[in-house]
């Protein structure tokens, strides 16, 4: 999940937590089209992170509007005025085939996200239309011309990166695809169960822990520092694409580093 903070929105529509979706009817509130949808899964993904799955099988137009990894939507929970902005973690093909959106949600005290993570299966939330342009992978295609793709994510910023990897961007046809994924420790690192699958698709996963437990032998510190220490950073700047999602300081420092190495800013796909 990637939460984007937005100004306060007043809500006029109220509905009970036990409401069930009986149709795909959507409700217009101001300029936003809201679609009621039930939760189909709420479970722990890591410390303070939750897997959330929402059934949109009664809303095929909403599912079809999700076309590119990195897109997001607004979500409202019962009796709360302020929505959350959440990046969709599952790939577009999953929405089309399974009729569901999946999210990785960080539970932040006092936030809409915290309330969402406390709801149960079957309870109803409201979803806006899908928003944003997502990652324009065409900017780093074809794979034969952009043989290196460097991906950087921190915390719940891994959410749209999961969608990107599982959608596919020709990683297996590129010679050097690395994902630097930062978290405080392994207990706070989601999707570890997917690392082998991602590696088999051609993405080398480099976990980076800022406060590792004893016994950790991998990369430590912050993502930008781990990348700076890498023996092979950028072999050919003109053949390098970059994807960034997560903590803003990390993204800005990585961008400055790579631009200084000659990588074009136009080849950096950003979501933060």
C-alpha positions as CSV (number, residue, x, y, z in Angstrom):
1,X,0.0,0.0,0.0
2,X,1.0,3.5,-0.6
3,X,-1.0,6.1,1.3
4,X,-1.2,9.6,-0.2
5,X,-2.5,12.3,2.1
6,X,-5.2,14.5,0.7
7,X,-7.3,17.4,2.0
8,X,-10.3,16.7,4.2
9,X,-13.4,15.5,2.4
10,X,-16.9,15.9,3.8
11,X,-19.0,12.8,3.6
12,X,-22.8,12.9,3.3
13,X,-23.4,9.2,2.6
14,X,-23.6,7.0,5.7
15,X,-24.0,3.2,5.8
16,X,-23.7,0.6,8.4
17,X,-20.6,-1.7,8.8
18,X,-22.9,-4.7,8.3
19,X,-24.1,-3.4,4.9
20,X,-23.6,-5.9,2.1
21,X,-23.3,-5.1,-1.5
22,X,-26.4,-6.3,-3.4
23,X,-25.6,-4.7,-6.7
24,X,-22.9,-2.8,-8.6
25,X,-24.7,0.5,-8.0
26,X,-22.3,3.4,-7.4
27,X,-23.1,6.5,-5.5
28,X,-22.0,10.0,-6.7
29,X,-20.7,12.3,-4.1
30,X,-19.5,15.7,-5.3
31,X,-17.1,14.9,-8.2
32,X,-16.2,11.4,-7.0
33,X,-18.0,8.2,-8.0
34,X,-18.1,5.8,-5.0
35,X,-18.7,2.1,-5.4
36,X,-19.7,-0.1,-2.4
37,X,-17.7,-3.3,-2.2
38,X,-17.2,-6.0,0.5
39,X,-13.9,-7.0,2.1
40,X,-13.0,-10.6,1.2
41,X,-9.7,-10.8,3.2
42,X,-8.1,-8.9,6.0
43,X,-4.9,-10.6,7.4
44,X,-1.5,-9.7,8.7
45,X,1.2,-9.3,6.1
46,X,4.0,-8.1,8.4
47,X,4.3,-6.1,11.6
48,X,1.9,-3.1,11.1
49,X,1.1,-4.2,7.5
50,X,-2.1,-6.0,6.3
51,X,-3.2,-7.8,3.3
52,X,-6.6,-6.4,2.2
53,X,-8.6,-7.9,-0.6
54,X,-11.8,-6.3,-1.8
55,X,-14.5,-8.1,-3.9
56,X,-15.3,-6.0,-7.0
57,X,-16.9,-8.9,-9.0
58,X,-20.2,-6.9,-9.1
59,X,-18.3,-3.9,-10.6
60,X,-16.7,-5.0,-13.8
61,X,-16.3,-1.5,-15.1
62,X,-14.2,-0.6,-12.0
63,X,-12.0,-3.7,-12.5
64,X,-11.6,-2.9,-16.2
65,X,-10.5,0.7,-15.4
66,X,-7.3,-0.6,-13.7
67,X,-4.9,-1.0,-16.6
68,X,-1.4,-0.2,-15.4
69,X,0.7,-1.0,-12.3
70,X,1.2,2.1,-10.1
71,X,-2.4,3.2,-10.3
72,X,-4.4,3.9,-7.1
73,X,-7.8,4.8,-5.8
74,X,-9.6,6.3,-2.8
75,X,-11.1,4.1,-0.1
76,X,-13.7,5.1,2.5
77,X,-14.7,3.1,5.6
78,X,-18.1,3.4,7.4
79,X,-18.7,6.6,9.4
80,X,-15.4,8.2,8.6
81,X,-15.2,11.4,6.5
82,X,-11.5,11.2,5.4
83,X,-10.6,8.6,2.7
84,X,-7.3,6.9,2.2
85,X,-5.4,6.9,-1.1
86,X,-4.2,3.4,-1.7
87,X,-2.0,2.0,-4.5
88,X,-3.3,-1.3,-5.9
89,X,-0.9,-4.2,-5.1
90,X,-2.4,-6.9,-7.3
91,X,-1.7,-6.7,-11.1
92,X,-4.5,-5.7,-13.5
93,X,-4.8,-9.2,-14.8
94,X,-5.8,-10.4,-11.3
95,X,-8.6,-7.9,-11.2
96,X,-9.9,-9.1,-14.5
97,X,-9.6,-12.8,-13.7
98,X,-10.6,-12.8,-10.0
99,X,-12.8,-9.8,-9.6
100,X,-10.8,-8.4,-6.7
101,X,-8.3,-5.7,-5.8
102,X,-5.6,-6.5,-3.4
103,X,-3.8,-3.9,-1.2
104,X,-0.9,-3.8,1.2
105,X,-2.1,-1.4,4.0
106,X,0.0,0.1,6.7
107,X,-2.0,0.6,9.9
108,X,-1.2,4.1,11.2
109,X,-2.7,5.1,14.5
110,X,-5.6,7.4,14.2
111,X,-5.9,7.0,10.4
112,X,-8.6,5.6,8.1
113,X,-6.1,2.9,7.3
114,X,-6.1,1.8,10.9
115,X,-9.9,1.5,10.9
116,X,-9.8,-0.5,7.6
117,X,-7.3,-3.0,9.0
118,X,-9.7,-3.6,12.0
119,X,-12.7,-4.5,9.8
120,X,-13.8,-8.0,9.1
121,X,-14.5,-10.1,6.0
122,X,-17.9,-9.2,4.6
123,X,-18.0,-5.6,5.9
124,X,-18.4,-2.9,3.2
125,X,-16.1,-0.1,2.2
126,X,-16.5,2.4,-0.7
127,X,-14.0,2.7,-3.6
128,X,-13.5,5.6,-6.0
129,X,-12.7,5.1,-9.6
130,X,-9.1,4.1,-10.4
131,X,-6.8,7.1,-10.5
132,X,-3.4,8.1,-11.9
133,X,-1.3,7.1,-14.9
134,X,0.7,4.4,-13.2
135,X,4.1,3.2,-14.3
136,X,4.7,4.0,-18.0
137,X,6.9,1.0,-18.8
138,X,7.0,2.0,-22.5
139,X,9.6,4.6,-21.3
140,X,12.0,1.7,-20.6
141,X,11.2,-0.6,-23.5
142,X,12.2,-2.5,-25.4
143,X,14.2,-4.8,-23.0
144,X,16.9,-5.2,-25.6
145,X,17.6,-1.4,-25.4
146,X,17.2,-1.0,-21.7
147,X,19.0,-4.1,-20.3
148,X,19.3,-2.6,-16.8
149,X,16.3,-1.8,-14.6
150,X,16.9,-0.7,-11.0
151,X,13.9,-0.8,-8.7
152,X,13.8,0.9,-5.3
153,X,11.1,0.5,-2.7
154,X,10.7,1.2,1.0
155,X,8.1,0.0,3.5
156,X,4.6,-0.3,2.1
157,X,5.9,1.3,-1.1
158,X,6.5,-2.3,-2.3
159,X,2.8,-2.5,-3.0
160,X,2.7,-1.1,-6.6
161,X,6.1,-2.7,-7.2
162,X,4.5,-6.1,-6.6
163,X,1.9,-5.2,-9.3
164,X,4.7,-4.1,-11.7
165,X,6.7,-7.3,-11.2
166,X,3.7,-9.6,-11.5
167,X,2.3,-7.8,-14.5
168,X,5.7,-8.3,-16.2
169,X,8.0,-5.9,-17.9
170,X,10.3,-8.2,-19.7
171,X,12.7,-8.7,-16.8
172,X,13.7,-12.1,-18.1
173,X,14.9,-10.5,-21.3
174,X,17.1,-7.9,-19.5
175,X,20.6,-8.7,-18.2
176,X,20.4,-6.8,-14.9
177,X,17.2,-6.2,-13.0
178,X,17.5,-5.4,-9.3
179,X,15.0,-4.6,-6.6
180,X,16.4,-2.9,-3.5
181,X,13.6,-3.2,-0.9
182,X,14.1,-1.5,2.4
183,X,12.4,-2.1,5.8
184,X,13.3,-1.7,9.5
185,X,13.7,-5.5,10.0
186,X,12.4,-8.8,8.6
187,X,9.3,-8.6,10.8
188,X,8.3,-5.4,8.9
189,X,9.1,-6.7,5.4
190,X,6.0,-7.9,3.5
191,X,5.9,-10.3,0.5
192,X,8.9,-12.4,1.6
193,X,7.0,-15.4,0.4
194,X,7.0,-14.0,-3.1
195,X,10.7,-13.3,-3.4
196,X,11.5,-16.7,-5.1
197,X,8.7,-16.2,-7.6
198,X,10.0,-12.7,-8.4
199,X,13.6,-14.0,-8.7
200,X,12.4,-16.7,-11.1
201,X,10.9,-13.9,-13.3
202,X,14.2,-12.3,-13.6
203,X,14.2,-9.8,-10.7
204,X,17.1,-10.0,-8.2
205,X,15.7,-9.1,-4.8
206,X,18.1,-7.2,-2.5
207,X,16.5,-6.8,1.0
208,X,17.9,-3.9,3.0
209,X,17.3,-3.7,6.7
210,X,17.9,-0.4,8.6
211,X,17.6,-2.1,12.1
212,X,18.3,-5.8,11.5
213,X,18.2,-8.4,14.2
214,X,21.3,-10.3,15.2
215,X,22.3,-12.8,12.6
216,X,21.3,-10.8,9.6
217,X,24.0,-11.2,6.9
218,X,22.4,-9.1,4.1
219,X,22.5,-5.5,3.3
220,X,22.0,-3.0,6.1
221,X,21.3,0.7,6.5
222,X,19.1,2.6,4.0
223,X,18.3,1.6,0.5
224,X,20.3,4.5,-1.1
225,X,23.4,3.6,1.0
226,X,23.1,-0.1,0.0
227,X,22.9,0.9,-3.7
228,X,25.9,3.2,-3.3
229,X,27.9,0.3,-1.9
230,X,27.0,-2.0,-4.8
231,X,30.0,-3.2,-6.8
232,X,28.1,-2.9,-10.0
233,X,25.9,0.2,-10.0
234,X,25.3,1.4,-13.5
235,X,27.4,-0.1,-16.4
236,X,25.6,1.8,-19.2
237,X,23.6,4.8,-18.2
238,X,21.9,5.1,-21.6
239,X,20.6,1.5,-21.3
240,X,19.3,2.0,-17.7
241,X,15.7,2.4,-16.5
242,X,14.7,3.1,-12.9
243,X,11.5,2.6,-10.8
244,X,11.1,4.4,-7.5
245,X,8.4,4.0,-4.9
246,X,8.3,4.8,-1.2
247,X,10.0,7.3,1.1
248,X,10.6,10.6,-0.6
249,X,14.1,11.2,0.7
250,X,15.2,7.8,-0.6
251,X,13.7,8.6,-4.0
252,X,15.3,12.0,-4.2
253,X,18.8,10.8,-3.2
254,X,18.7,7.8,-5.6
255,X,17.5,10.1,-8.4
256,X,20.4,12.6,-7.7
257,X,22.9,9.7,-7.6
258,X,21.7,8.2,-10.9
259,X,21.4,11.5,-12.7
260,X,25.0,12.3,-11.7
261,X,26.0,8.9,-13.2
262,X,24.3,9.9,-16.5
263,X,20.9,8.1,-16.3
264,X,18.2,10.1,-17.9
265,X,15.5,11.5,-15.6
266,X,13.0,10.6,-18.4
267,X,13.7,7.0,-17.8
268,X,12.8,7.1,-14.1
269,X,9.3,5.9,-13.2
270,X,8.3,7.4,-9.9
271,X,5.4,6.8,-7.5
272,X,5.9,8.6,-4.1
